[in-house]
């Protein structure tokens, strides 16, 4: 069986470091909520050590949980190429894409899940992130802790056959978590809403120096003379990078500008390189379209690109939450995004961003920001404040602690 990279190094974060950003009241609330949980064990399990929002969150959430007194661990399940083909098919099915699922594929999922049973420890809380490790609930009866399934994707349009297969695994958990209320599936356990967050102190979101900006500009070969329209995302059809190219070409008819598409892949996504090839073909060697296939360690590059962007775009077809949206808002950027999934939960049209549904609408909103800098600045300022109040890592930790206290007291 082909192994994924193991989690070897977590971020070094301390709760007190966030006090100047979020204030005394929140930090004190977190300390109070953590006391009844002191010494309890919580095991997070997902399918990728690098790439994707879940891995990025866990790298910083787990040490923060440890800092407030929990015994927190993060483990990555192992899979085969065939297994990740199956789970990518499940992922597409959750987002409403037509898929073909065979009995052999379902057998592969169950078999690889069984091989990963030894990964599960006897923890007070076992958190299963997304559908890849959900098959591990097959051994739940042998464990005494509380199990939670955390669904990070938009499940509204999930294919019926896929959901009928996965639902019994989810029903074995004591609780399910979703990013927004509309995602709740009504399964036979307690359901909670817990929106994800970004870390304002990470390399991807911290303030950067002028020297760091200059070095990134030089390495990437950026032209700062033209306005930059930016989309940061994995190369995934659900992020619609080809649609972004079409919208950009409409914009460029009226204003000179350049498009930057920056992203990479996740270790559990076998389609990334194919989508990247499609994007490059659509760009057709256009000198105003820059495509960066970045490794998962490119946090500083992403940070600088977002700060240098004139307008940030997120033209997703489906979106569980959209942390790249959160990142751009935190940096005070004018944001143009499609009104889908968790994006609608973050962006209020005309106040913290501009929403659209089509290629033409996306182009129109980009043009509005490029031509009206006062609007762009006002929207960006309101967006940053909203993220500070709702979508930063300490807020996320507080909400986790509330949930764990509730689960601890449930029988």
Buried (B, 14 or more C-beta within 10 A) or exposed (E): EEEBEEBEEBBEBEBEBBBEBBEEEBBEBBBEBBEEBEEBBBBBBBBBBBBBBBBBBBBBBBBBBBBBBBBBBBBBBBBBEBBBBBBBBBBBBBBBBEBEBEEEBBEBBEEBBEBBEEBBEEBBBBBBBBBBBBBBBBBBEEBEBBBBBBBBBBBBEBBEEBBEBBBEBBBBBBBBBBBBEBBBBEBEBBBBBBBBBBBBBBBBBEEBEEEBBEBBBEEBEBEEEBBBBBBBBBBBBBBBBBBBBBBBBBBBEEEEBBBBBBBBBBBBBBBBEEBBEBBBEBBEEBEBBBBBBBEBEBBBBBBBBBBBBBBBBBBBBBBBBBBBBBBBBBBBBBBBBBBBBBBBBBBBBEEBBBBBEEBEBBBBBBBBBBEEEEBBEBBBEBBBBBBBEBBBBBBBBBBBBBBBBEBEEEE
